[in-house]
Amino acid sequence: MKIPFTPLAACFVAVLLSACSPEPNGPLHLSIAVMSNKPYLLSGGDALVEITASTNDSRDIRLVVNGIARTTAMNQVRQEGGLTVFRALVNGLNEGNNTVMARLGDASAELPLVNFPIAGPIISGPHQQPYFCLNQLAPNADGTPRQFAIGNGEFLEASETDANCSLARRVDYVYRSTDSEAGFKPLAGADERPLDLAVTTTNEGVETPYIVRLETGTINRAIYQIAILHDPSQSVPSPLGNPGAWNERLVYTFGGGCEAGYFQGTATGGVLRDNMLSRGYAVASSTLNVNAQGGCNDVLSAETAMMVKEHFIETYGMPRYTIGNGGSGGAMQQLLIAGAYPGILDGLLPSNTFADAVSYFTDSQECASILKDYVNDPARGLDDEIKNAIGGWSMWSLCETSLGQRPKRIGPDDCSPQVPPEAAYHPVNNPAGVRCSIYDGMRNVFGEKIYPEINQERAFARAPHDNIGVQYGLAALNEGLIDKELFLDLNENIGGWDIDINSRPQRTEADDDALRIAYETGRITSGGAGLSQVPIIDDRGYLDDIGNFHASVYSFVARARLERDNGHAGNYVLRRHSRDLSIVDENLELMDQWLANISSDTGGGTMLDRIVRSRPADLQDDCFAANGERIVEQPVFSEQRLYDNTAGSCNSLYPPHAGLRLVAGGPLTNDVLKCELKPIDYDDYSVSFSEQEKARLEAAFPQGVCDWSKPGVHQQINQTWLSFGPSPVNRYEP
């Protein structure tokens, strides 16, 4: 549940935001609003504000911050309804509550602001501890220290840092060489113009020397970077100044992987992106927006992106819109952030898409532990074809080597190599050590409890995984791919795991609170809530044919959730192609056009209505043949053809495959963590069971089997903009 922002407080703010006072020449109008973030979630002591007033002269307006008059530069940005809109950067805010007052003659308008430290936290809850700074990370395998490469040939100096891993902000300049092999090179001085300096033309038609301002610093204990076109011989960028060659769009990049965190990291999602910068986009990211470094914690990633974006706005100006970009774990973050914290990202460009981490790890965990343990028992003598019939993947090696050889992400021993090994948890040798399951990394969200079978004194994070009632291999049985004996033996003996991910004979039952929390807070991406408010272009390079765990079915999973919750997936475009083809540049242009269309749309209806009718005519669900031929076709995943999803031209080229839970009868949405149960119905099987076989099946499922026609236990559309502390607004109490 959440504690909402009280309507009384909101009403009080609204009354204060507008004021007027009669004057001989007509009434004075004055209002003030914050632009760089929500007024109760600011950080770093600054805020970009807009003042709307019945004057054309900014000198008529006075600003008072916490009772002290300020001389603040203002910039006129537009006319609106006969009034003038100015922007001003307010700095020097105190930590905690602040009041900014604008005055025009006898009229005044107040804006209450809440400011948090630049080191955070704001909404993600107490900082994760321990937390290893850049200079405290475990060395590389060859013994060399880990470093953060700035992008200009240098590395961050991290020998001096504070308890929050803070590093001094620095600004460097790089330029793009005309030698395409050279890429970006350091610019020695502001007036230097190397002979190989390239020139670029942005998508606004601005021709400019291809010089990039590269800012590096720390926000929310993360190392962030911002890259933007800027000539250092010109004036320093300002949120009130001319944007120069910047096209007033921001791309925020997210990196992949998924590990429990506890460290600062050595790379961002990447900001020196030629295809973006050359067109005029600014690019931002941080180390905590790389899923393998940020704890696979989308709340922390959202908070960090929010804070970095605020800093960007207060330094460079308001972007027209912000586009998310990233693959795999970077795709997870985009979908999760847009779903639970709408407004941070305006459009999404995911690739190698997974809808979220929690539901994906149901698949990977069941493969990597209990299924492999069962099918690889030499006594059973199962060949790869039979093994894969149970799993439903494109080939058995996807489970055996691609999924199965990966660390168990929900296990406490899945620490990154960057975490000093002596700090890691061991149930006997170091029971007080760092537990590196993704749920322990998100203990502020999931809470914790004692699991006495493992440790009677230390609480561990709750986990939402469950396999009670799951009939593994059901579709394989009904398709005649496995026999009754294997089906019965599999479900009698597959077992489950405990909170330390040790296999055990009995099945796993989820913590009831963890289930509710996962759905309420948005750790399971739903198609409603925030995800229905953004346009999405899914770039799906096909990897099923090489048995890679980035299986194409996960794009259909995300799409199915939108269809279920909204009645359609009109804001989601799926583009499929071979792994050798790149359409990233085209997708960026199409997303830019889509967002521009949305901005100019004045029609009625919901935001989803606006998104659907604003979609560019050329942007359709499609796929590309090996010869580059484009095929426009609605994507379809048939749950009746799990082993032969080849209907249609695109599925013939790039057939999607199932997975363990789909073969067990689960829905394409793949978001039922714990199923509702029903009595065994023998009409659900294409085979007949003897009385002895029925007795075995009923003994294997004493509580009943999954009723996949019903939502999962506690399943619901997630809430948005929840805080896990310290911000009290929308504070979530599990």
N, C-alpha and C positions, 0 to 999 in steps of 0.2 A: 504494500500500500504506500501511498505518498501523502505527505502533508502539503496541501496546495497553497499557493500564493493567495492570500486572503482577498476576496473581492473588495472589502473595505479599504485595504491598503491601495489596491489598484485604483479605486475610485478617488481616493485622496490625491494620488499622483496625477490623475487625469484632470482634476480640478485645478491643481497648481500649474499644470503645463500650459494653460491658456489664460491670458488675462487681457483685459481691455479697460481703457479709461477714456471717457468722453473728452474731446478737445474741440476747440473752435472750428478747426478744419476737418473734423470727423474723428471717429474713434481710433485709438491706437490699438494695433493688434501685435501680439507677441507670444511666441511659443518656443520651447527649446526641447530638443530630443537628442539622445546619444546615438551615434551611428556605428561605432567601432565594435560594439558588443551589446549584449543585454545589459541594462543598467545595473543589475544586481550581480553581474559576473565579471566585472572589469579586473584588470591586473596591471601591475607595473607602474601605477600612479598617473596614467594618462587616459584621456578620453577625447575622441573626435566627436564634436557636437554640431548639430545644425540648429540655427536660430532663424525662425521665420518672423518677419517684422514688416510693419507698414512704414518702412523708410528705405531709401536707396543708399544711404550713407552709413557705413559700418561705424563711423565715429559717433553716431547717435546712441549706440548700444554700449552698455557697460556690463562687464561680467564680474560677479562677486563669488569667490570660492571659499566656502566655510567662513563667511563673514568678512573676508579680506578682498578688497577691490583688486582686480588684476588688469594689467594692460596686455591684451591678447590680440595677436594679429587675426584678422578675419578676411575671408575671401568670398566674394559674391559668386554663387554657383548657378542660380537660375531664378526666373520669375515664376510665380505660382499663384494663380487666382488673384492677381493684382498685388500680391505681396512679394517681397524679396527674401530669398533664402541665402543665408551666409553659413560658412563653415569656420570653425575655430578649433584649435587644439588646446585643450585644457590639460595642464600638467600640475604636478605637485600635490596630487590627491593623497590624503592620508590612508593608511590601511584601515579598513572598516568603513563606517558610514561617512558620507560626504554630502554636501548640498552645493549645487551650482545654481546661481541666480542670474538671470538676464534682466536688465532694466532698460526701458525706453520711456523717457519722460516719467510720468507717474505710474506707468504700467510695469509689471514685473511678472516673471515666470520662474518657477523653481523646478529643479531637476534633482531628485535624490539619487545618489550613486553609491554603490558598494564596491570597494577596491580591495583586491587580494594581492599577496606578495607575488612577484614575478617567478619565484621558485615553486609556486603552488603550495598545496592543492586548492581546488575550488569546488569541484563536484565529484571527484573520484574517490574521496575518502582519505583517511590517513595515509601518508606516504609509505610505500612498501619498504620494509626493512628486513634484512640489510639491503643496502643499495651500493653497488661498487662503481665508483667513478672511473673515468677513462684511465687514470694512472694506477688504478687498483685491480684492473682486469687480469685474469690469468693469461700468461704469455701464449704466443702462438706455438704450434707443435714443434717448431724448430728452436724454441726458446727466446725468440725475439719479442720485444714488447708490442702489444697491440697499439695501433695508432689510428687517428682520424685524419684521412687525407682531405685537405681543404679543396683541392681542385686546381690549384695554381702551382703544383709541384712541391708544396710545403705541407707539413703536418702540424696539427694543433699542439701547442705547448701546454701540457696539462700537469706539470709538476706542482703548481700552486693552485689549490682549489679549496673551497670551503665545504661545510657539511652537506650542502645542497649541490655539490659538484659544479658550482658556478665557475665560468671562465669569462675572461674579459671579452667584450664584443670587439670584433675586428672587421674591417672592410678591405677587400682586395679587388683588383681588377684583372680580368682575363680578356683575351680577344680571340676571335675565330680566325684561323689562318686560311689563306687561299689554298694551301696544301691540304686537301681533304684528309690525308693520312695523319696530319699533325693535330687536328682537332683544336681544342682550346689551349692557348699558351699564356703565360703570365705577362701582364703589361707592366713594364718597369716604372713608368712615371705618367703623371696625368697628361702631360703634353706629348708623350711619345706616340708616334704614328709609324709602326713597323711597316716595312715594305710589303710584307705578306698579309697585311690587315685586310680582311674581307669586308665587303659592304653587303648589307641585307635590306630587304624591303618588307615591311610588316604587312599584315592583312588589312591595315588601314591606309596602305599606300605610302607610308613614311619611309624614305630611304635614309639610312643611317650607317655610320661606321659600326661594325659588328663588335662592339665592346660591351662587356657584361660586368655589372657591379655585383660582387659576391659577398654577401654579409653572413657572418658566422657568429654565433653566440649561444647562450644557454637560456632556455625558458622551460619551466616546469621540470627542472633537473635534466632535461634533454638537450642535446646539441642540435640546434636548428640551423638551417641555411636558407637564404633567399637569393635568387638570381634574377636580375632584371636588366634590360638594355639601358645603359646610361653612359654618357660621355663624361669622364671625370673632369674635363676642362670646363664643363658647364656647372651651373649652380647645384648645390646638394639637393637631392630629392626631398620633397615636402608634400604632406597631404593637402596643402593649400595651393601648391604650385602647378605649373603646366606639366602634364604627364610625360612630355617629350616623346620618345619613341615607344614607350610602353603603350600597349593597345588597350589598357584598362581592363584586362582580364587576368585572372589568377588561376594557375593550375597547381593543385596540391597533390603531391605524389605520396603513395603509400607502398611500403616494401613488404615482401612476402615472409613466409615461414609462420611458425606458431610455437613459441616457447614461453615459459613462465616469467621471464624477466629477471629482476633483481640487479640489473646493471645498466649503465648509461648507453653503451653501444658505440660502434665505430663507423657507422654509415647511416645516411638518411635514405629516403626513397629515391634520391637522385634529383638534382636541380639543374645541372649543366646539360640540359636537353636541347640539342640543336633544333629539332623539329618544332619545338615550342618557342624557344627564345628567338629564333630567326624570324618568326611570324609576329613577334611583339609581346608574347605572353610573358608574364612574370611566373616564376616557379618557386614553390616553397615546400619544405618538408622538415622532419626532425628525426632523431634516432628513435624516439618512442612512437613514431608512426611506421616503423618497420616491425612487423608483427613478431618476428623472431627475437626482437630486442625489447619490445614494449609489453611483454608479458601476455601476448595474445589477449590483451585486455582492451576491448574497444571503448570502454568508458574512459580509460586513461588516454587512449589515442584521440578520442573526441575532444577531451579537455585540452590536450596539447595542441591539436589542430586549431581549436577555438582561440587559444592564447596566442599562438604564432600568427594566426590570421588577424587578430586584433592588433598585434604589434605591426604587422604589415600595413594595415589601414592607417595607423597612427604615424607611420614613417613615410609611406609612399602614396597613400590615398585610397579612396573607395574603389574596389573593383566592381565592374558591372555585374559580374557573376564569378563564382568559384567552381572550378571543375575538378572532381576527383579523378585520379588516375593510378592504376596499379593492378598487378596480377596476383592470383593465388591468395595468399594471406592479405595482400594489398586489396584484392577484390572483396574479401570478407569485411575488411574494415570499412570500405566505402558503403557497402550495403547496410552494415550494422549501424554506422554513424548516421546515415541518412534516415534509417528507420527509427532510431531512438533519439537522435538529436538533430531534427530537421532544421535546415537553415545554414548550417556550417558549410555544406556542399549544395550547390544548385543543380549540378548535373554529374552523372557518373559514367566513367569509362573503365569498367572492369574487364579483366581478361583472365583466362583460366579460372573461371568463377566458381566459388563456393558461396552458398547463401549465408552461412555462419560457421563458426568453429564447433559449437557444441553438437549440432546435429551431424556434421561431417565426422566428428570423432566417434560417433556411434558406429559408423561404418568401419573406420580404420581400426578402432580398438577391437571390435569383434573379429575382424580378420586377423589382426596381428597377434592375438593371444588365443582366444578360445577356439576359433575355427581352425587355425593352423595346428594347434595342439591336437585337435581331434583328427583331422583328415591326414596329417602326416605321420600318424602312428603306423609303423610298419606292419603291425599285426592286422591292420584293416586292408592293406593292399590296394588302396584307391589310386587310380591314375589321374592325370591332370584334367582330363575331360570330365570325369565324374566330380572332381573337386570343384571345378569351375561351374558345373551345372548348379551346385548348391549356392555358389556366390553370384553367378549371373554376370560376371565381368566380361570384358572382351577376350581375356585369356587368363589362365591361372597365375601367370607370372605377375599380374597386377597386384594380386594379394601376396604372393610368395615373396617377391623381391621389391616391388615398388612401395606397397603399403607395409608389408610384413617386416621389412628390414629397417623401417623408420623407427625411431624411438617411440615409446608409448607416451604420447603427449599428455594423457590424463594421469600418468604415473608420477609419483613423487621424485623418482630418480632421473627425470628427463631434464637435467640442467644443461644449459648452454656451455660450450667449452670456454666461454668468457667468464663464467662464474668460477672462482677459485675452488678446486675440487675438495679442499679440506673443509669448506663451508657447507658442503652438500649433506643432506639427510641420509642417514642409514639407520634402519630400525634397531640395530644392536650397537654399532660402533659410534654413531652420532645421532641419537634420537632427537636431539634439539636442533639439528641442522636445518638448512634451507630446503623446504619441500617444493619441488619444481613441477608439480602438476599445474595445469592451467587454472584449476579451481582454487588452489592455494594462492596462485598469483592474483586471483580475483576474489580473495576472501572478503574484501570490503563489500562486494556485491552479494555473494552467496552465504556469507556468515560461516560459522564453524560450530562444531560440536565434538564431543568425545566419542571415539570409536573404540570401545573397551577391548575388543578382540585384538587390537593393534597396540594401543597405548592408553592406559587408564588415567593419565595425568595431563597429556597435551591434547588440545583440541585441534582438529584438522578441518579444512574447508569441506562444506557439504558438496555432494556430487549428485547430478540429476540422471545418471544413466541407469537403465533398467532393461532386463530381458525376460521378465515374467510373462508367460503366455505366448512368446514368440515361437512360431512354428518354422524353424529353419528348414529350408529346402522344399517348402510347400509347393511352389510352382513347378519345381523340378519333378516332384512326385506326380503332380497332375498332368505334366507333359510327357510322362513316361521316361524321363531321363535318369531317374534313380528309382530303386525298388522300395517296397514297403519296409523291408528289414533295415535298410540303410536309413530311411526316414525315421523309423522308430528309434533305432540305436543312436542316431545323431541327437535327437531331442531328449533322449534319456540321459545322455552322457556329456553333452557340450558344456554344461555347467555355467559358471560365471566368474566373478573376481571380487576381491575385497577392496577397501579404500586405498590400499597400497598396490593394487593391481596384481596381486598374487592370485593365480587361478585357484578355483575351489570347485568342489562337486556341485554345490547348490547354485542356483541362478542368482543374479544380482538384482536387488530391489533398491530403487532410488529413494533418496531422502525426500519426504513429501514436501518440505519447505523448499528444497532446492528446485523441485519441479515448478512450483508456483513462481518462485523468484525468476527462474530462467525465462518463463513466458511473460510475466508482468513487466520485467525490466528491459525486455528486448534483446536478451542474449540469444534467443531464437528469433530470427528475422521473420516477421509476418508481412503479408502483402499489403496490409492496411497501414494505419498510422503514417509515419513519415515516408515510408517507401513509396506510397502512392502519390507523393508530392514532388517527385523528381523524375526527369527524363533519364533513361538508362540505355546505353549502347554496349552490348555484351560482345566482346571480340573473342570468339572461340576458335583458337587453333586446335586442330584435331590431333589428339595424342592417344586415342583408344587403340590405334593399330600398333603401337609399340608398348602397350601395357603400362602406360604411365598413370599414376593415381589422379592426375588432373583429368578425370573422365568427363566426357561431354554431357553425361546425364545431369550433372549439377547445374548446368544452364537451364535445363528443362525443369529442374527442381525449383529454382528461383522464380521462373516464369509461372509455374503452376501455383505458387503461393499468391501471386498477384491475381491470377485468374480466379482463384477460389474466393479471395477476400474482396475483390472489386468487380467481379463479373467479366473481366477482360484484362489483357496485358498490353494495352495500347501505349503505355509509357515505357515499354521494354522492347528493344529491338535486338534480335539475335542474329549475328553474322558469323557464319561458319566457313572455314577454309582450311587448307593444308597448313602444316606447321612451317612450311617454307615461304609462305606468302605473308606479307605485312600490309595491313590496311590501317595502321595507327594514324598516319597523317590524315587520311580521308575521314576517319572517325572523329578526329579533333575538329576538323572543319565542319562536319555535319552537326556535331554537338554545339559548336559556336552558333551555327545558323539556327538550330532548334531553340537555344536559349534566347537568341535575339528575337525570334518569332514570338516566344512566350512573353517577353518583356513588352512587345508592342501590341499584344492581343488585348483588346478592350471588350471582348464578348463576356457574357455572363457565365454562370455555372461554377462548378468547383475548380480547384486548381488542377485536378486530374483532367477535367474537361478541356481546360486551356492547353494542357500539355499535349493531349491527343490531337486536337485540331491544329496545333502549331507545328506538328512534326513535318519536316521537309518532305515534299512529295517524293524525292529520290531516295529517302531513307526508309527502307522496308526490310522485313526479315528476309534474309537471302543466304546464299552460299556461293562459293567460287570453285569451279572445276579446276583441274590441274593445268589446263591451257589458259586459265584466266577468265573463262566465260562466267558471267554472273547469272545466277538463277534466282529469281524472286519467288519465294514459296513460304507459306505459313509453316512454321515448325510444329511437328506433331510427334509426340511420344506415345506409342500405344502400349497400355498396360496389359493388353491381351496378347502382345507379341514380344514378350520380354527377351526371347532368344533370337528374334528375327525382326528387328525394328528397321526394316528397309523400305517401307512404303513411301513413295515419293522420290523425286529426283535428288533432293539434298540428303535424305536418309540413305539413299543408295550409295552416295559418295561418302557420307560420314555417318554411318549407323551408330546411334547411341545404344549403350548397353545398360543393364540394370545394376544391381548391387545386392548385397546380402538381405537387406530389409525389404527391398522390392520383391525379391524371390520369396520371402516369407509372407508376402501378402500385403505389405505396408503400402501406403499411398505414395504417389509421385512427389508430393510435397515434402516427404521425408522429414517431417517435423513432429512426429509422435514419439516423445521420449519414453513415456510409459502408457501402454494401451489400456483402454477399458477392456474388461474381460467378459466372455460369454461362455455358456456351456458348449462343449464340443458338438458340432452338427455334422453328422456323417454324410450329409448331402454336399458338403463343401469339398469332398474328395472325389476324384475320378476313379478311384479304386475301391474295392470292398475289403473291409477288415473282418477277420474272424473274431470270435468272442475273446479269444486269448489276446489277439492283437489290440482289440478295443480296450481290454484291461490294461495293457501296457501303455497305450496312449493316454488313458485317463490317469494312470499313475504318474506319467511324465508331466501332466498338466492338471494337478489336483484342484487348482483354483479356476480352471477354464483356460481358454485360448483367446488370443487378441481379437477384438471386434474392431476391425479397421474401418468400419463404416461410421464410427463415432470419433469425435476429437479426442486427443490425448487427455490424460488426467491433468486437470488445471490449465488446459490449453486455452489461450485467449489472445486477443490483439494486445500488443504491448502498449504501455504508457510512454510518454515522451518527456524529455528534459527533466529526468529524475536526477536528484542530487544524493550522493552518498556521503556528503559532508566535505568541507565545513559549511558550505552555503546552506542556509535553512530553507530556501525556497524550493518547493517540490521535493522536500526531503523524504527519501524512501526509508521506511521502517519495515524490515522483513518480518 
